[in-house]
């Protein structure tokens, strides 16, 4: 069943929407490299080290793209989410603007309280934006819509990068002293 906004799309967009909705999986094998990047993302968030989160996020995106044999995407991690009366922006995907690669921007702190984003929220946001990249580069869709299929693919990506196949990923991270003292 299409989301409400489907009825506002033109004929070409409805065709692309239906194509996206039919794709429920990304055939991506889990790997040590993916799980190591995920672990580094969590470590970076826990220690509040933006450069560490940036590097691990870029590595995760690069490894996913490499496994799927598609062009990579640049990931940029910024400090605090932008907000307005519409709410907070969690992530942003900007398709290829020639010349140059596509870009993903994610933020590691909430807008109002300036707190580090929860690990699962951050990872899901990053994978959501990577999902838009896959729509264009891997599935060759002309546009990337939020469909039930899109969200199924996003959930599958999350399970793939956090589950080694024989149980949940044992996340190990270093706690900063500031967190221990609270």
DAZIVEN-V377037 format. One record per pair of residues at least 12 apart in sequence whose ideal C-beta (glycine too) atoms are under 8 Angstrom apart, sorted by the first residue. I is the first residue (numbers start at 1). J is the second residue. If there is no record, write none. Layout:
# DAZIVEN-V377037
I,J  I,J
This chain:
# DAZIVEN-V377037
1,148  2,17  2,21  2,147  3,146  3,147  3,148  12,142  13,143  13,145  16,141  16,142  16,143  16,145  17,145  17,147  19,139  19,141  20,135  20,139  20,141  20,144  20,145  20,147  20,149  20,150  21,147  21,148  21,149  21,150  22,149  23,139  23,149  23,153  24,149  24,152  24,153  24,156  25,152  25,153  25,156  26,68  26,134  26,138  26,153  26,156  26,157  26,160  28,64  28,67  28,68  28,156  28,157  28,160  29,67  29,160  30,160  30,161  30,163  30,164  30,165  31,63  31,67  33,59  33,63  34,60  34,63  34,64  34,67  34,160  34,161  35,161  35,162  35,164  35,169  37,56  37,57  37,59  37,60  37,63  37,161  38,56  38,60  38,123  38,161  38,162  38,169  38,171  39,169  39,171  39,172  39,173  40,52  40,55  40,56  40,59  41,53  41,56  41,57  41,60  41,119  41,122  41,123  41,126  42,119  42,123  42,171  42,173  43,56  43,173  43,174  44,56  45,108  45,116  45,117  45,119  45,122  46,116  46,119  46,173  46,174  46,175  46,176  46,179  47,173  47,174  47,175  47,176  48,116  48,176  48,178  50,77  50,79  50,108  53,77  53,108  53,122  54,75  54,76  54,77  57,75  57,77  57,106  57,126  58,74  58,75  60,126  60,130  60,161  61,73  61,75  61,104  61,126  61,130  61,133  64,130  64,134  64,157  64,161  65,133  65,137  68,134  68,138  70,133  70,134  70,137  70,138  71,101  71,102  71,137  72,101  73,101  73,102  73,103  73,104  73,130  73,133  73,137  74,101  74,102  74,103  74,104  75,103  75,104  75,105  75,106  75,126  76,103  76,104  76,105  76,106  77,105  77,106  77,107  77,108  78,105  78,106  78,107  78,108  79,107  79,108  79,109  80,107  80,109  80,110  80,111  80,114  81,107  81,109  81,110  81,111  81,117  82,107  82,111  83,111  83,112  88,110  88,111  88,112  89,107  90,106  90,107  90,117  90,121  90,125  90,128  91,104  91,105  91,106  91,107  91,125  91,126  91,128  91,129  92,104  92,105  92,106  92,129  93,129  93,132  93,133  93,144  95,132  95,136  95,144  96,136  102,133  102,136  102,137  104,126  104,129  104,130  104,133  105,129  106,122  106,125  106,126  106,129  108,122  119,171  123,158  123,161  123,162  124,154  124,158  127,154  127,157  127,158  127,161  128,154  130,157  131,144  131,150  131,153  131,154  131,157  132,144  134,153  135,150
